[in-house]
Amino acid sequence: MFEEEITITLIKPVVIGKGDAAITYEELKLREPTAGEIEKATRADTSVGAAITLISLIAAIPRTAAEKLCKRDLVAANNFLEGFTDAGPSEVEAGQS
């Protein structure tokens, strides 16, 4: 069983803008994606682009902020989101090898 929602505290907070107008993102609040969000994300040319789009849509952050995530934060968010698109654990993961 997996969580339906998760808050990921970013290893490296993302700052968009400068000075007083700067916005800092310190966490991502993620949930199960909707069919429409998945469809929008699959329009991307690469799997990384699809992950960035999906994170942006679900976490409600600008795509430019999602593009600035460090690799570890991107992987953590993507691993959570992929749990909803997979058919479940493989036979090996379920201990039926």
Phi and psi restraints in degrees (range 20) as a CNS / XPLOR table:
assign (resid 1 and name C) (resid 2 and name N)
       (resid 2 and name CA) (resid 2 and name C) 1.0 -124.8 20.0 2
assign (resid 2 and name N) (resid 2 and name CA)
       (resid 2 and name C) (resid 3 and name N) 1.0 161.2 20.0 2
assign (resid 2 and name C) (resid 3 and name N)
       (resid 3 and name CA) (resid 3 and name C) 1.0 -71.0 20.0 2
assign (resid 3 and name N) (resid 3 and name CA)
       (resid 3 and name C) (resid 4 and name N) 1.0 147.1 20.0 2
assign (resid 3 and name C) (resid 4 and name N)
       (resid 4 and name CA) (resid 4 and name C) 1.0 -89.1 20.0 2
assign (resid 4 and name N) (resid 4 and name CA)
       (resid 4 and name C) (resid 5 and name N) 1.0 -21.3 20.0 2
assign (resid 4 and name C) (resid 5 and name N)
       (resid 5 and name CA) (resid 5 and name C) 1.0 -137.7 20.0 2
assign (resid 5 and name N) (resid 5 and name CA)
       (resid 5 and name C) (resid 6 and name N) 1.0 150.3 20.0 2
assign (resid 5 and name C) (resid 6 and name N)
       (resid 6 and name CA) (resid 6 and name C) 1.0 -151.9 20.0 2
assign (resid 6 and name N) (resid 6 and name CA)
       (resid 6 and name C) (resid 7 and name N) 1.0 148.0 20.0 2
assign (resid 6 and name C) (resid 7 and name N)
       (resid 7 and name CA) (resid 7 and name C) 1.0 -114.6 20.0 2
assign (resid 7 and name N) (resid 7 and name CA)
       (resid 7 and name C) (resid 8 and name N) 1.0 121.4 20.0 2
assign (resid 7 and name C) (resid 8 and name N)
       (resid 8 and name CA) (resid 8 and name C) 1.0 -103.1 20.0 2
assign (resid 8 and name N) (resid 8 and name CA)
       (resid 8 and name C) (resid 9 and name N) 1.0 119.9 20.0 2
assign (resid 8 and name C) (resid 9 and name N)
       (resid 9 and name CA) (resid 9 and name C) 1.0 -79.9 20.0 2
assign (resid 9 and name N) (resid 9 and name CA)
       (resid 9 and name C) (resid 10 and name N) 1.0 123.7 20.0 2
assign (resid 9 and name C) (resid 10 and name N)
       (resid 10 and name CA) (resid 10 and name C) 1.0 -70.3 20.0 2
assign (resid 10 and name N) (resid 10 and name CA)
       (resid 10 and name C) (resid 11 and name N) 1.0 137.3 20.0 2
assign (resid 10 and name C) (resid 11 and name N)
       (resid 11 and name CA) (resid 11 and name C) 1.0 -64.9 20.0 2
assign (resid 11 and name N) (resid 11 and name CA)
       (resid 11 and name C) (resid 12 and name N) 1.0 -42.2 20.0 2
assign (resid 11 and name C) (resid 12 and name N)
       (resid 12 and name CA) (resid 12 and name C) 1.0 -124.3 20.0 2
assign (resid 12 and name N) (resid 12 and name CA)
       (resid 12 and name C) (resid 13 and name N) 1.0 102.2 20.0 2
assign (resid 12 and name C) (resid 13 and name N)
       (resid 13 and name CA) (resid 13 and name C) 1.0 -55.6 20.0 2
assign (resid 13 and name N) (resid 13 and name CA)
       (resid 13 and name C) (resid 14 and name N) 1.0 148.4 20.0 2
assign (resid 13 and name C) (resid 14 and name N)
       (resid 14 and name CA) (resid 14 and name C) 1.0 -104.0 20.0 2
assign (resid 14 and name N) (resid 14 and name CA)
       (resid 14 and name C) (resid 15 and name N) 1.0 131.2 20.0 2
assign (resid 14 and name C) (resid 15 and name N)
       (resid 15 and name CA) (resid 15 and name C) 1.0 -113.9 20.0 2
assign (resid 15 and name N) (resid 15 and name CA)
       (resid 15 and name C) (resid 16 and name N) 1.0 127.7 20.0 2
assign (resid 15 and name C) (resid 16 and name N)
       (resid 16 and name CA) (resid 16 and name C) 1.0 -115.9 20.0 2
assign (resid 16 and name N) (resid 16 and name CA)
       (resid 16 and name C) (resid 17 and name N) 1.0 130.6 20.0 2
assign (resid 16 and name C) (resid 17 and name N)
       (resid 17 and name CA) (resid 17 and name C) 1.0 91.1 20.0 2
assign (resid 17 and name N) (resid 17 and name CA)
       (resid 17 and name C) (resid 18 and name N) 1.0 -178.3 20.0 2
assign (resid 17 and name C) (resid 18 and name N)
       (resid 18 and name CA) (resid 18 and name C) 1.0 -136.6 20.0 2
assign (resid 18 and name N) (resid 18 and name CA)
       (resid 18 and name C) (resid 19 and name N) 1.0 156.6 20.0 2
assign (resid 18 and name C) (resid 19 and name N)
       (resid 19 and name CA) (resid 19 and name C) 1.0 62.0 20.0 2
assign (resid 19 and name N) (resid 19 and name CA)
       (resid 19 and name C) (resid 20 and name N) 1.0 -140.0 20.0 2
assign (resid 19 and name C) (resid 20 and name N)
       (resid 20 and name CA) (resid 20 and name C) 1.0 -67.4 20.0 2
assign (resid 20 and name N) (resid 20 and name CA)
       (resid 20 and name C) (resid 21 and name N) 1.0 -21.4 20.0 2
assign (resid 20 and name C) (resid 21 and name N)
       (resid 21 and name CA) (resid 21 and name C) 1.0 -87.6 20.0 2
assign (resid 21 and name N) (resid 21 and name CA)
       (resid 21 and name C) (resid 22 and name N) 1.0 -2.7 20.0 2
assign (resid 21 and name C) (resid 22 and name N)
       (resid 22 and name CA) (resid 22 and name C) 1.0 -67.1 20.0 2
assign (resid 22 and name N) (resid 22 and name CA)
       (resid 22 and name C) (resid 23 and name N) 1.0 140.8 20.0 2
assign (resid 22 and name C) (resid 23 and name N)
       (resid 23 and name CA) (resid 23 and name C) 1.0 -119.0 20.0 2
assign (resid 23 and name N) (resid 23 and name CA)
       (resid 23 and name C) (resid 24 and name N) 1.0 128.5 20.0 2
assign (resid 23 and name C) (resid 24 and name N)
       (resid 24 and name CA) (resid 24 and name C) 1.0 -108.1 20.0 2
assign (resid 24 and name N) (resid 24 and name CA)
       (resid 24 and name C) (resid 25 and name N) 1.0 129.0 20.0 2
assign (resid 24 and name C) (resid 25 and name N)
       (resid 25 and name CA) (resid 25 and name C) 1.0 -104.4 20.0 2
assign (resid 25 and name N) (resid 25 and name CA)
       (resid 25 and name C) (resid 26 and name N) 1.0 118.0 20.0 2
assign (resid 25 and name C) (resid 26 and name N)
       (resid 26 and name CA) (resid 26 and name C) 1.0 -107.6 20.0 2
assign (resid 26 and name N) (resid 26 and name CA)
       (resid 26 and name C) (resid 27 and name N) 1.0 -11.6 20.0 2
assign (resid 26 and name C) (resid 27 and name N)
       (resid 27 and name CA) (resid 27 and name C) 1.0 -151.9 20.0 2
assign (resid 27 and name N) (resid 27 and name CA)
       (resid 27 and name C) (resid 28 and name N) 1.0 161.0 20.0 2
assign (resid 27 and name C) (resid 28 and name N)
       (resid 28 and name CA) (resid 28 and name C) 1.0 -120.1 20.0 2
assign (resid 28 and name N) (resid 28 and name CA)
       (resid 28 and name C) (resid 29 and name N) 1.0 127.3 20.0 2
assign (resid 28 and name C) (resid 29 and name N)
       (resid 29 and name CA) (resid 29 and name C) 1.0 -101.4 20.0 2
assign (resid 29 and name N) (resid 29 and name CA)
       (resid 29 and name C) (resid 30 and name N) 1.0 113.2 20.0 2
assign (resid 29 and name C) (resid 30 and name N)
       (resid 30 and name CA) (resid 30 and name C) 1.0 -115.4 20.0 2
assign (resid 30 and name N) (resid 30 and name CA)
       (resid 30 and name C) (resid 31 and name N) 1.0 152.9 20.0 2
assign (resid 30 and name C) (resid 31 and name N)
       (resid 31 and name CA) (resid 31 and name C) 1.0 -146.7 20.0 2
assign (resid 31 and name N) (resid 31 and name CA)
       (resid 31 and name C) (resid 32 and name N) 1.0 178.4 20.0 2
assign (resid 31 and name C) (resid 32 and name N)
       (resid 32 and name CA) (resid 32 and name C) 1.0 -62.7 20.0 2
assign (resid 32 and name N) (resid 32 and name CA)
       (resid 32 and name C) (resid 33 and name N) 1.0 130.4 20.0 2
assign (resid 32 and name C) (resid 33 and name N)
       (resid 33 and name CA) (resid 33 and name C) 1.0 -71.9 20.0 2
assign (resid 33 and name N) (resid 33 and name CA)
       (resid 33 and name C) (resid 34 and name N) 1.0 151.6 20.0 2
assign (resid 33 and name C) (resid 34 and name N)
       (resid 34 and name CA) (resid 34 and name C) 1.0 -86.3 20.0 2
assign (resid 34 and name N) (resid 34 and name CA)
       (resid 34 and name C) (resid 35 and name N) 1.0 165.9 20.0 2
assign (resid 34 and name C) (resid 35 and name N)
       (resid 35 and name CA) (resid 35 and name C) 1.0 -59.5 20.0 2
assign (resid 35 and name N) (resid 35 and name CA)
       (resid 35 and name C) (resid 36 and name N) 1.0 -40.9 20.0 2
assign (resid 35 and name C) (resid 36 and name N)
       (resid 36 and name CA) (resid 36 and name C) 1.0 -63.9 20.0 2
assign (resid 36 and name N) (resid 36 and name CA)
       (resid 36 and name C) (resid 37 and name N) 1.0 -39.3 20.0 2
assign (resid 36 and name C) (resid 37 and name N)
       (resid 37 and name CA) (resid 37 and name C) 1.0 -66.0 20.0 2
assign (resid 37 and name N) (resid 37 and name CA)
       (resid 37 and name C) (resid 38 and name N) 1.0 -41.2 20.0 2
assign (resid 37 and name C) (resid 38 and name N)
       (resid 38 and name CA) (resid 38 and name C) 1.0 -63.8 20.0 2
assign (resid 38 and name N) (resid 38 and name CA)
       (resid 38 and name C) (resid 39 and name N) 1.0 -42.3 20.0 2
assign (resid 38 and name C) (resid 39 and name N)
       (resid 39 and name CA) (resid 39 and name C) 1.0 -62.4 20.0 2
assign (resid 39 and name N) (resid 39 and name CA)
       (resid 39 and name C) (resid 40 and name N) 1.0 -43.7 20.0 2
assign (resid 39 and name C) (resid 40 and name N)
       (resid 40 and name CA) (resid 40 and name C) 1.0 -62.8 20.0 2
assign (resid 40 and name N) (resid 40 and name CA)
       (resid 40 and name C) (resid 41 and name N) 1.0 -41.2 20.0 2
assign (resid 40 and name C) (resid 41 and name N)
       (resid 41 and name CA) (resid 41 and name C) 1.0 -67.4 20.0 2
assign (resid 41 and name N) (resid 41 and name CA)
       (resid 41 and name C) (resid 42 and name N) 1.0 -34.0 20.0 2
assign (resid 41 and name C) (resid 42 and name N)
       (resid 42 and name CA) (resid 42 and name C) 1.0 -73.2 20.0 2
assign (resid 42 and name N) (resid 42 and name CA)
       (resid 42 and name C) (resid 43 and name N) 1.0 -8.1 20.0 2
assign (resid 42 and name C) (resid 43 and name N)
       (resid 43 and name CA) (resid 43 and name C) 1.0 -74.8 20.0 2
assign (resid 43 and name N) (resid 43 and name CA)
       (resid 43 and name C) (resid 44 and name N) 1.0 -13.7 20.0 2
assign (resid 43 and name C) (resid 44 and name N)
       (resid 44 and name CA) (resid 44 and name C) 1.0 -65.4 20.0 2
assign (resid 44 and name N) (resid 44 and name CA)
       (resid 44 and name C) (resid 45 and name N) 1.0 154.1 20.0 2
assign (resid 44 and name C) (resid 45 and name N)
       (resid 45 and name CA) (resid 45 and name C) 1.0 -77.2 20.0 2
assign (resid 45 and name N) (resid 45 and name CA)
       (resid 45 and name C) (resid 46 and name N) 1.0 -22.5 20.0 2
assign (resid 45 and name C) (resid 46 and name N)
       (resid 46 and name CA) (resid 46 and name C) 1.0 -131.4 20.0 2
assign (resid 46 and name N) (resid 46 and name CA)
       (resid 46 and name C) (resid 47 and name N) 1.0 163.8 20.0 2
assign (resid 46 and name C) (resid 47 and name N)
       (resid 47 and name CA) (resid 47 and name C) 1.0 -67.5 20.0 2
assign (resid 47 and name N) (resid 47 and name CA)
       (resid 47 and name C) (resid 48 and name N) 1.0 -33.7 20.0 2
assign (resid 47 and name C) (resid 48 and name N)
       (resid 48 and name CA) (resid 48 and name C) 1.0 -67.2 20.0 2
assign (resid 48 and name N) (resid 48 and name CA)
       (resid 48 and name C) (resid 49 and name N) 1.0 -41.9 20.0 2
assign (resid 48 and name C) (resid 49 and name N)
       (resid 49 and name CA) (resid 49 and name C) 1.0 -61.0 20.0 2
assign (resid 49 and name N) (resid 49 and name CA)
       (resid 49 and name C) (resid 50 and name N) 1.0 -39.4 20.0 2
assign (resid 49 and name C) (resid 50 and name N)
       (resid 50 and name CA) (resid 50 and name C) 1.0 -64.5 20.0 2
assign (resid 50 and name N) (resid 50 and name CA)
       (resid 50 and name C) (resid 51 and name N) 1.0 -41.7 20.0 2
assign (resid 50 and name C) (resid 51 and name N)
       (resid 51 and name CA) (resid 51 and name C) 1.0 -63.9 20.0 2
assign (resid 51 and name N) (resid 51 and name CA)
       (resid 51 and name C) (resid 52 and name N) 1.0 -43.8 20.0 2
assign (resid 51 and name C) (resid 52 and name N)
       (resid 52 and name CA) (resid 52 and name C) 1.0 -61.2 20.0 2
assign (resid 52 and name N) (resid 52 and name CA)
       (resid 52 and name C) (resid 53 and name N) 1.0 -45.4 20.0 2
assign (resid 52 and name C) (resid 53 and name N)
       (resid 53 and name CA) (resid 53 and name C) 1.0 -62.9 20.0 2
assign (resid 53 and name N) (resid 53 and name CA)
       (resid 53 and name C) (resid 54 and name N) 1.0 -45.5 20.0 2
assign (resid 53 and name C) (resid 54 and name N)
       (resid 54 and name CA) (resid 54 and name C) 1.0 -64.0 20.0 2
assign (resid 54 and name N) (resid 54 and name CA)
       (resid 54 and name C) (resid 55 and name N) 1.0 -43.3 20.0 2
assign (resid 54 and name C) (resid 55 and name N)
       (resid 55 and name CA) (resid 55 and name C) 1.0 -61.6 20.0 2
assign (resid 55 and name N) (resid 55 and name CA)
       (resid 55 and name C) (resid 56 and name N) 1.0 -44.6 20.0 2
assign (resid 55 and name C) (resid 56 and name N)
       (resid 56 and name CA) (resid 56 and name C) 1.0 -59.1 20.0 2
assign (resid 56 and name N) (resid 56 and name CA)
       (resid 56 and name C) (resid 57 and name N) 1.0 -46.5 20.0 2
assign (resid 56 and name C) (resid 57 and name N)
       (resid 57 and name CA) (resid 57 and name C) 1.0 -64.7 20.0 2
assign (resid 57 and name N) (resid 57 and name CA)
       (resid 57 and name C) (resid 58 and name N) 1.0 -45.9 20.0 2
assign (resid 57 and name C) (resid 58 and name N)
       (resid 58 and name CA) (resid 58 and name C) 1.0 -77.3 20.0 2
assign (resid 58 and name N) (resid 58 and name CA)
       (resid 58 and name C) (resid 59 and name N) 1.0 -41.0 20.0 2
assign (resid 58 and name C) (resid 59 and name N)
       (resid 59 and name CA) (resid 59 and name C) 1.0 -80.5 20.0 2
assign (resid 59 and name N) (resid 59 and name CA)
       (resid 59 and name C) (resid 60 and name N) 1.0 -7.2 20.0 2
assign (resid 59 and name C) (resid 60 and name N)
       (resid 60 and name CA) (resid 60 and name C) 1.0 57.3 20.0 2
assign (resid 60 and name N) (resid 60 and name CA)
       (resid 60 and name C) (resid 61 and name N) 1.0 47.3 20.0 2
assign (resid 60 and name C) (resid 61 and name N)
       (resid 61 and name CA) (resid 61 and name C) 1.0 -120.5 20.0 2
assign (resid 61 and name N) (resid 61 and name CA)
       (resid 61 and name C) (resid 62 and name N) 1.0 156.1 20.0 2
assign (resid 61 and name C) (resid 62 and name N)
       (resid 62 and name CA) (resid 62 and name C) 1.0 -61.6 20.0 2
assign (resid 62 and name N) (resid 62 and name CA)
       (resid 62 and name C) (resid 63 and name N) 1.0 147.7 20.0 2
assign (resid 62 and name C) (resid 63 and name N)
       (resid 63 and name CA) (resid 63 and name C) 1.0 -58.0 20.0 2
assign (resid 63 and name N) (resid 63 and name CA)
       (resid 63 and name C) (resid 64 and name N) 1.0 -35.3 20.0 2
assign (resid 63 and name C) (resid 64 and name N)
       (resid 64 and name CA) (resid 64 and name C) 1.0 -61.7 20.0 2
assign (resid 64 and name N) (resid 64 and name CA)
       (resid 64 and name C) (resid 65 and name N) 1.0 -32.2 20.0 2
assign (resid 64 and name C) (resid 65 and name N)
       (resid 65 and name CA) (resid 65 and name C) 1.0 -70.7 20.0 2
assign (resid 65 and name N) (resid 65 and name CA)
       (resid 65 and name C) (resid 66 and name N) 1.0 -43.3 20.0 2
assign (resid 65 and name C) (resid 66 and name N)
       (resid 66 and name CA) (resid 66 and name C) 1.0 -63.0 20.0 2
assign (resid 66 and name N) (resid 66 and name CA)
       (resid 66 and name C) (resid 67 and name N) 1.0 -34.2 20.0 2
assign (resid 66 and name C) (resid 67 and name N)
       (resid 67 and name CA) (resid 67 and name C) 1.0 -66.0 20.0 2
assign (resid 67 and name N) (resid 67 and name CA)
       (resid 67 and name C) (resid 68 and name N) 1.0 -22.4 20.0 2
assign (resid 67 and name C) (resid 68 and name N)
       (resid 68 and name CA) (resid 68 and name C) 1.0 -93.8 20.0 2
assign (resid 68 and name N) (resid 68 and name CA)
       (resid 68 and name C) (resid 69 and name N) 1.0 1.7 20.0 2
assign (resid 68 and name C) (resid 69 and name N)
       (resid 69 and name CA) (resid 69 and name C) 1.0 -61.5 20.0 2
assign (resid 69 and name N) (resid 69 and name CA)
       (resid 69 and name C) (resid 70 and name N) 1.0 140.9 20.0 2
assign (resid 69 and name C) (resid 70 and name N)
       (resid 70 and name CA) (resid 70 and name C) 1.0 -71.3 20.0 2
assign (resid 70 and name N) (resid 70 and name CA)
       (resid 70 and name C) (resid 71 and name N) 1.0 163.1 20.0 2
assign (resid 70 and name C) (resid 71 and name N)
       (resid 71 and name CA) (resid 71 and name C) 1.0 -58.3 20.0 2
assign (resid 71 and name N) (resid 71 and name CA)
       (resid 71 and name C) (resid 72 and name N) 1.0 -42.4 20.0 2
assign (resid 71 and name C) (resid 72 and name N)
       (resid 72 and name CA) (resid 72 and name C) 1.0 -63.0 20.0 2
assign (resid 72 and name N) (resid 72 and name CA)
       (resid 72 and name C) (resid 73 and name N) 1.0 -39.9 20.0 2
assign (resid 72 and name C) (resid 73 and name N)
       (resid 73 and name CA) (resid 73 and name C) 1.0 -68.8 20.0 2
assign (resid 73 and name N) (resid 73 and name CA)
       (resid 73 and name C) (resid 74 and name N) 1.0 -40.5 20.0 2
assign (resid 73 and name C) (resid 74 and name N)
       (resid 74 and name CA) (resid 74 and name C) 1.0 -60.8 20.0 2
assign (resid 74 and name N) (resid 74 and name CA)
       (resid 74 and name C) (resid 75 and name N) 1.0 -45.2 20.0 2
assign (resid 74 and name C) (resid 75 and name N)
       (resid 75 and name CA) (resid 75 and name C) 1.0 -64.0 20.0 2
assign (resid 75 and name N) (resid 75 and name CA)
       (resid 75 and name C) (resid 76 and name N) 1.0 -42.7 20.0 2
assign (resid 75 and name C) (resid 76 and name N)
       (resid 76 and name CA) (resid 76 and name C) 1.0 -62.2 20.0 2
assign (resid 76 and name N) (resid 76 and name CA)
       (resid 76 and name C) (resid 77 and name N) 1.0 -45.1 20.0 2
assign (resid 76 and name C) (resid 77 and name N)
       (resid 77 and name CA) (resid 77 and name C) 1.0 -66.3 20.0 2
assign (resid 77 and name N) (resid 77 and name CA)
       (resid 77 and name C) (resid 78 and name N) 1.0 -44.4 20.0 2
assign (resid 77 and name C) (resid 78 and name N)
       (resid 78 and name CA) (resid 78 and name C) 1.0 -65.0 20.0 2
assign (resid 78 and name N) (resid 78 and name CA)
       (resid 78 and name C) (resid 79 and name N) 1.0 -39.2 20.0 2
assign (resid 78 and name C) (resid 79 and name N)
       (resid 79 and name CA) (resid 79 and name C) 1.0 -60.5 20.0 2
assign (resid 79 and name N) (resid 79 and name CA)
       (resid 79 and name C) (resid 80 and name N) 1.0 -41.2 20.0 2
assign (resid 79 and name C) (resid 80 and name N)
       (resid 80 and name CA) (resid 80 and name C) 1.0 -63.9 20.0 2
assign (resid 80 and name N) (resid 80 and name CA)
       (resid 80 and name C) (resid 81 and name N) 1.0 -48.0 20.0 2
assign (resid 80 and name C) (resid 81 and name N)
       (resid 81 and name CA) (resid 81 and name C) 1.0 -66.7 20.0 2
assign (resid 81 and name N) (resid 81 and name CA)
       (resid 81 and name C) (resid 82 and name N) 1.0 -34.8 20.0 2
assign (resid 81 and name C) (resid 82 and name N)
       (resid 82 and name CA) (resid 82 and name C) 1.0 -65.4 20.0 2
assign (resid 82 and name N) (resid 82 and name CA)
       (resid 82 and name C) (resid 83 and name N) 1.0 -23.0 20.0 2
assign (resid 82 and name C) (resid 83 and name N)
       (resid 83 and name CA) (resid 83 and name C) 1.0 -62.2 20.0 2
assign (resid 83 and name N) (resid 83 and name CA)
       (resid 83 and name C) (resid 84 and name N) 1.0 -23.0 20.0 2
assign (resid 83 and name C) (resid 84 and name N)
       (resid 84 and name CA) (resid 84 and name C) 1.0 -88.8 20.0 2
assign (resid 84 and name N) (resid 84 and name CA)
       (resid 84 and name C) (resid 85 and name N) 1.0 -21.0 20.0 2
assign (resid 84 and name C) (resid 85 and name N)
       (resid 85 and name CA) (resid 85 and name C) 1.0 -97.0 20.0 2
assign (resid 85 and name N) (resid 85 and name CA)
       (resid 85 and name C) (resid 86 and name N) 1.0 -17.2 20.0 2
assign (resid 85 and name C) (resid 86 and name N)
       (resid 86 and name CA) (resid 86 and name C) 1.0 -78.7 20.0 2
assign (resid 86 and name N) (resid 86 and name CA)
       (resid 86 and name C) (resid 87 and name N) 1.0 157.0 20.0 2
assign (resid 86 and name C) (resid 87 and name N)
       (resid 87 and name CA) (resid 87 and name C) 1.0 -75.3 20.0 2
assign (resid 87 and name N) (resid 87 and name CA)
       (resid 87 and name C) (resid 88 and name N) 1.0 -3.3 20.0 2
assign (resid 87 and name C) (resid 88 and name N)
       (resid 88 and name CA) (resid 88 and name C) 1.0 122.1 20.0 2
assign (resid 88 and name N) (resid 88 and name CA)
       (resid 88 and name C) (resid 89 and name N) 1.0 -175.7 20.0 2
assign (resid 88 and name C) (resid 89 and name N)
       (resid 89 and name CA) (resid 89 and name C) 1.0 -66.1 20.0 2
assign (resid 89 and name N) (resid 89 and name CA)
       (resid 89 and name C) (resid 90 and name N) 1.0 145.0 20.0 2
assign (resid 89 and name C) (resid 90 and name N)
       (resid 90 and name CA) (resid 90 and name C) 1.0 -70.4 20.0 2
assign (resid 90 and name N) (resid 90 and name CA)
       (resid 90 and name C) (resid 91 and name N) 1.0 170.2 20.0 2
assign (resid 90 and name C) (resid 91 and name N)
       (resid 91 and name CA) (resid 91 and name C) 1.0 -59.7 20.0 2
assign (resid 91 and name N) (resid 91 and name CA)
       (resid 91 and name C) (resid 92 and name N) 1.0 -36.4 20.0 2
assign (resid 91 and name C) (resid 92 and name N)
       (resid 92 and name CA) (resid 92 and name C) 1.0 -66.0 20.0 2
assign (resid 92 and name N) (resid 92 and name CA)
       (resid 92 and name C) (resid 93 and name N) 1.0 -45.7 20.0 2
assign (resid 92 and name C) (resid 93 and name N)
       (resid 93 and name CA) (resid 93 and name C) 1.0 -64.1 20.0 2
assign (resid 93 and name N) (resid 93 and name CA)
       (resid 93 and name C) (resid 94 and name N) 1.0 -32.3 20.0 2
assign (resid 93 and name C) (resid 94 and name N)
       (resid 94 and name CA) (resid 94 and name C) 1.0 -82.3 20.0 2
assign (resid 94 and name N) (resid 94 and name CA)
       (resid 94 and name C) (resid 95 and name N) 1.0 1.5 20.0 2
assign (resid 94 and name C) (resid 95 and name N)
       (resid 95 and name CA) (resid 95 and name C) 1.0 81.9 20.0 2
assign (resid 95 and name N) (resid 95 and name CA)
       (resid 95 and name C) (resid 96 and name N) 1.0 22.6 20.0 2
assign (resid 95 and name C) (resid 96 and name N)
       (resid 96 and name CA) (resid 96 and name C) 1.0 -115.4 20.0 2
assign (resid 96 and name N) (resid 96 and name CA)
       (resid 96 and name C) (resid 97 and name N) 1.0 39.1 20.0 2
